[in-house]
Amino acid sequence: MTLVPNLMTLDALAVGQSGTVLHITPLPADQMEDGVDLARRLMELGFVPGERIRMLKRGLPGGDPLAIRVGNATFALRRFEAALITIQPLT
């Protein structure tokens, strides 16, 4: 029997929950913000496959921005940025 890992995007992670980064989905060229490759920027910040992350807090109203801990650093991400990051939640 093969178990399928529980995958989700970072924007769906509950406050206080941790996970491991699996993949960052690149945006198409026509959706890039001011020509910035968002996937590359996220990887430069430390959101790389295998890295452990933790959801610290969600802003109000609407849950934007998200406070995410990566290693010893904390970053604020917009929900659409966090939605590009596929993670496996830790149990």
BATORBA-856189 format. One record per atom (N, C-alpha, C): residue number from 1; residue in one letter; x, y, z. Coordinates in steps of 0.2 Angstrom, whole numbers, padded with zeros to 4 digits. Atoms other than C-alpha are relative to their C-alpha. Layout:
N
num / residu / xx / yy / zz
NUM / A / X / Y / Z
...
//
This chain:
91
num / residu / xx / yy / zz
1 / M / 0004 / -0006 / 0000
1 / M / 0000 / 0000 / 0000
1 / M / 0004 / 0006 / 0000
2 / T / -0004 / -0006 / 0001
2 / T / 0007 / 0017 / -0005
2 / T / -0004 / 0006 / 0003
3 / L / 0003 / -0005 / -0003
3 / L / 0003 / 0032 / 0005
3 / L / 0001 / 0007 / -0004
4 / V / -0001 / -0006 / 0004
4 / V / 0000 / 0049 / -0004
4 / V / 0001 / 0005 / 0005
5 / P / -0001 / -0006 / -0005
5 / P / 0008 / 0064 / 0006
5 / P / -0006 / 0005 / -0001
6 / N / 0005 / -0005 / 0000
6 / N / -0004 / 0077 / 0011
6 / N / 0003 / 0007 / -0002
7 / L / -0004 / -0006 / 0003
7 / L / 0001 / 0092 / 0000
7 / L / -0005 / 0006 / 0001
8 / M / 0004 / -0006 / 0000
8 / M / -0006 / 0110 / 0001
8 / M / 0004 / 0006 / -0001
9 / T / -0004 / -0006 / 0001
9 / T / -0001 / 0127 / -0002
9 / T / 0001 / 0004 / 0006
10 / L / -0002 / -0003 / -0006
10 / L / 0007 / 0138 / 0011
10 / L / -0006 / 0005 / 0002
11 / D / 0006 / -0005 / -0002
11 / D / -0008 / 0151 / 0011
11 / D / -0005 / -0004 / 0004
12 / A / 0005 / 0003 / -0004
12 / A / -0019 / 0137 / 0018
12 / A / 0002 / -0003 / 0006
13 / L / -0002 / 0003 / -0006
13 / L / -0008 / 0132 / 0032
13 / L / -0002 / 0004 / 0006
14 / A / 0003 / -0004 / -0005
14 / A / -0015 / 0136 / 0049
14 / A / 0005 / 0003 / 0005
15 / V / -0005 / -0004 / -0005
15 / V / -0007 / 0148 / 0062
15 / V / 0003 / -0005 / 0005
16 / G / -0003 / 0004 / -0005
16 / G / 0005 / 0139 / 0073
16 / G / 0003 / -0007 / -0003
17 / Q / -0002 / 0006 / 0004
17 / Q / 0007 / 0124 / 0060
17 / Q / 0007 / 0001 / -0004
18 / S / -0007 / 0001 / 0004
18 / S / 0024 / 0119 / 0052
18 / S / -0001 / -0004 / -0006
19 / G / 0000 / 0004 / 0006
19 / G / 0028 / 0112 / 0035
19 / G / 0007 / 0000 / -0003
20 / T / -0006 / 0000 / 0004
20 / T / 0041 / 0108 / 0023
20 / T / -0001 / 0002 / -0007
21 / V / 0001 / -0003 / 0007
21 / V / 0043 / 0117 / 0006
21 / V / 0002 / -0006 / -0005
22 / L / -0001 / 0005 / 0005
22 / L / 0041 / 0105 / -0009
22 / L / 0002 / 0003 / -0006
23 / H / 0000 / -0002 / 0007
23 / H / 0039 / 0116 / -0024
23 / H / -0002 / 0007 / 0000
24 / I / 0003 / -0007 / 0002
24 / I / 0037 / 0134 / -0030
24 / I / -0002 / 0001 / -0007
25 / T / 0003 / 0000 / 0007
25 / T / 0026 / 0137 / -0045
25 / T / 0002 / 0007 / -0003
26 / P / -0002 / -0006 / 0004
26 / P / 0033 / 0150 / -0057
26 / P / -0006 / 0003 / -0003
27 / L / 0005 / -0004 / 0003
27 / L / 0021 / 0164 / -0063
27 / L / 0002 / 0000 / -0008
28 / P / -0001 / -0001 / 0007
28 / P / 0019 / 0165 / -0082
28 / P / 0003 / 0007 / -0001
29 / A / -0004 / -0007 / 0002
29 / A / 0029 / 0180 / -0090
29 / A / -0005 / 0006 / 0000
30 / D / 0005 / -0006 / 0001
30 / D / 0013 / 0190 / -0093
30 / D / -0003 / 0002 / 0007
31 / Q / 0003 / -0001 / -0007
31 / Q / 0008 / 0189 / -0074
31 / Q / 0006 / 0002 / 0005
32 / M / -0005 / -0003 / -0005
32 / M / 0025 / 0195 / -0067
32 / M / -0001 / 0007 / 0002
33 / E / 0001 / -0006 / -0003
33 / E / 0024 / 0209 / -0056
33 / E / 0007 / 0005 / -0001
34 / D / -0005 / -0004 / 0002
34 / D / 0035 / 0223 / -0063
34 / D / 0006 / -0003 / -0003
35 / G / -0005 / 0004 / 0003
35 / G / 0045 / 0210 / -0072
35 / G / 0004 / -0004 / 0004
36 / V / -0004 / 0004 / -0005
36 / V / 0051 / 0202 / -0056
36 / V / -0002 / -0007 / 0000
37 / D / 0002 / 0007 / -0001
37 / D / 0052 / 0183 / -0056
37 / D / -0001 / -0002 / 0007
38 / L / 0002 / 0001 / -0007
38 / L / 0042 / 0180 / -0040
38 / L / 0003 / -0007 / 0003
39 / A / -0002 / 0007 / -0002
39 / A / 0047 / 0161 / -0039
39 / A / 0008 / 0001 / 0002
40 / R / -0007 / -0001 / -0001
40 / R / 0066 / 0166 / -0040
40 / R / 0001 / 0004 / 0007
41 / R / 0000 / -0004 / -0006
41 / R / 0063 / 0180 / -0027
41 / R / -0001 / -0004 / 0007
42 / L / 0001 / 0004 / -0006
42 / L / 0055 / 0168 / -0015
42 / L / 0005 / -0005 / 0002
43 / M / -0006 / 0005 / -0001
43 / M / 0069 / 0155 / -0017
43 / M / 0006 / 0004 / 0003
44 / E / -0006 / -0004 / -0003
44 / E / 0082 / 0169 / -0013
44 / E / -0002 / 0002 / 0007
45 / L / 0002 / -0002 / -0007
45 / L / 0072 / 0173 / 0003
45 / L / 0001 / -0006 / 0004
46 / G / 0000 / 0006 / -0004
46 / G / 0074 / 0155 / 0008
46 / G / -0005 / -0006 / 0000
47 / F / 0005 / 0005 / 0001
47 / F / 0059 / 0146 / 0002
47 / F / 0002 / -0005 / -0005
48 / V / -0003 / 0005 / 0005
48 / V / 0068 / 0131 / -0006
48 / V / -0002 / -0006 / 0002
49 / P / 0002 / 0007 / -0001
49 / P / 0063 / 0113 / -0007
49 / P / 0004 / -0003 / 0006
50 / G / -0003 / 0003 / -0005
50 / G / 0066 / 0104 / 0009
50 / G / 0001 / 0004 / 0006
51 / E / 0000 / -0005 / -0005
51 / E / 0066 / 0120 / 0020
51 / E / -0006 / -0001 / 0004
52 / R / 0006 / 0000 / -0005
52 / R / 0055 / 0119 / 0036
52 / R / -0002 / 0008 / 0001
53 / I / 0003 / -0007 / -0001
53 / I / 0043 / 0134 / 0038
53 / I / -0005 / -0001 / 0005
54 / R / 0006 / 0000 / -0005
54 / R / 0030 / 0139 / 0051
54 / R / -0004 / 0006 / -0001
55 / M / 0004 / -0006 / 0000
55 / M / 0015 / 0150 / 0050
55 / M / -0001 / 0003 / 0007
56 / L / 0000 / -0003 / -0006
56 / L / 0016 / 0163 / 0063
56 / L / -0006 / 0004 / 0002
57 / K / 0006 / -0005 / -0001
57 / K / 0001 / 0175 / 0060
57 / K / -0003 / 0002 / -0006
58 / R / 0004 / -0003 / 0006
58 / R / -0012 / 0181 / 0048
58 / R / -0002 / 0007 / 0002
59 / G / 0003 / -0007 / -0001
59 / G / -0016 / 0199 / 0046
59 / G / -0007 / 0000 / -0001
60 / L / 0007 / -0001 / 0000
60 / L / -0033 / 0206 / 0048
60 / L / -0002 / 0007 / -0004
61 / P / 0005 / 0005 / 0002
61 / P / -0045 / 0209 / 0039
61 / P / 0003 / -0004 / -0007
62 / G / -0002 / 0003 / 0006
62 / G / -0044 / 0196 / 0025
62 / G / 0006 / -0005 / 0000
63 / G / -0005 / 0004 / 0000
63 / G / -0029 / 0187 / 0031
63 / G / 0007 / 0002 / -0003
64 / D / -0006 / -0002 / 0004
64 / D / -0016 / 0197 / 0022
64 / D / 0004 / 0006 / 0005
65 / P / -0005 / 0005 / 0002
65 / P / -0001 / 0198 / 0025
65 / P / 0001 / -0006 / 0005
66 / L / -0001 / 0006 / -0004
66 / L / 0005 / 0181 / 0032
66 / L / 0007 / 0001 / 0003
67 / A / -0007 / 0000 / -0003
67 / A / 0020 / 0181 / 0044
67 / A / 0002 / -0008 / 0000
68 / I / -0002 / 0007 / 0001
68 / I / 0030 / 0165 / 0040
68 / I / 0007 / 0000 / 0002
69 / R / -0007 / 0001 / -0003
69 / R / 0046 / 0159 / 0049
69 / R / 0003 / -0005 / -0005
70 / V / -0004 / 0004 / 0004
70 / V / 0059 / 0152 / 0038
70 / V / 0007 / 0000 / 0003
71 / G / -0007 / 0000 / -0003
71 / G / 0075 / 0146 / 0047
71 / G / -0001 / 0005 / 0006
72 / N / 0000 / -0005 / -0005
72 / N / 0079 / 0161 / 0059
72 / N / -0003 / 0006 / -0002
73 / A / 0002 / -0006 / 0003
73 / A / 0071 / 0174 / 0048
73 / A / -0008 / 0000 / 0000
74 / T / 0007 / -0001 / 0000
74 / T / 0053 / 0180 / 0048
74 / T / -0002 / 0004 / -0006
75 / F / 0001 / -0004 / 0005
75 / F / 0045 / 0186 / 0032
75 / F / -0008 / 0001 / -0001
76 / A / 0007 / -0001 / 0002
76 / A / 0028 / 0194 / 0027
76 / A / -0001 / -0001 / -0007
77 / L / 0002 / 0001 / 0007
77 / L / 0020 / 0187 / 0012
77 / L / -0007 / 0001 / -0001
78 / R / 0007 / 0000 / 0002
78 / R / 0004 / 0191 / 0003
78 / R / -0002 / -0007 / -0002
79 / R / 0003 / 0006 / 0001
79 / R / -0008 / 0177 / 0001
79 / R / 0001 / -0003 / -0007
80 / F / -0001 / 0002 / 0007
80 / F / -0006 / 0176 / -0018
80 / F / 0007 / -0003 / -0001
81 / E / -0007 / 0002 / 0000
81 / E / 0013 / 0174 / -0015
81 / E / 0001 / -0007 / 0003
82 / A / 0000 / 0006 / -0004
82 / A / 0011 / 0160 / -0002
82 / A / -0004 / -0005 / -0004
83 / A / 0003 / 0005 / 0004
83 / A / -0001 / 0151 / -0014
83 / A / 0004 / -0003 / -0005
84 / L / -0005 / 0003 / 0005
84 / L / 0014 / 0148 / -0026
84 / L / 0004 / -0005 / 0003
85 / I / -0005 / 0004 / -0004
85 / I / 0023 / 0138 / -0012
85 / I / -0004 / -0007 / 0002
86 / T / 0003 / 0007 / -0002
86 / T / 0018 / 0119 / -0011
86 / T / 0004 / -0002 / 0006
87 / I / -0003 / 0002 / -0006
87 / I / 0021 / 0112 / 0006
87 / I / -0003 / -0007 / 0002
88 / Q / 0003 / 0006 / -0003
88 / Q / 0019 / 0096 / 0015
88 / Q / 0000 / 0002 / 0008
89 / P / 0001 / -0002 / -0007
89 / P / 0012 / 0100 / 0033
89 / P / 0003 / -0006 / 0004
90 / L / -0003 / 0005 / -0005
90 / L / 0021 / 0092 / 0048
90 / L / -0006 / -0002 / 0005
91 / T / 0005 / 0002 / -0005
91 / T / 0010 / 0082 / 0060
91 / T / 0003 / 0000 / 0007
//
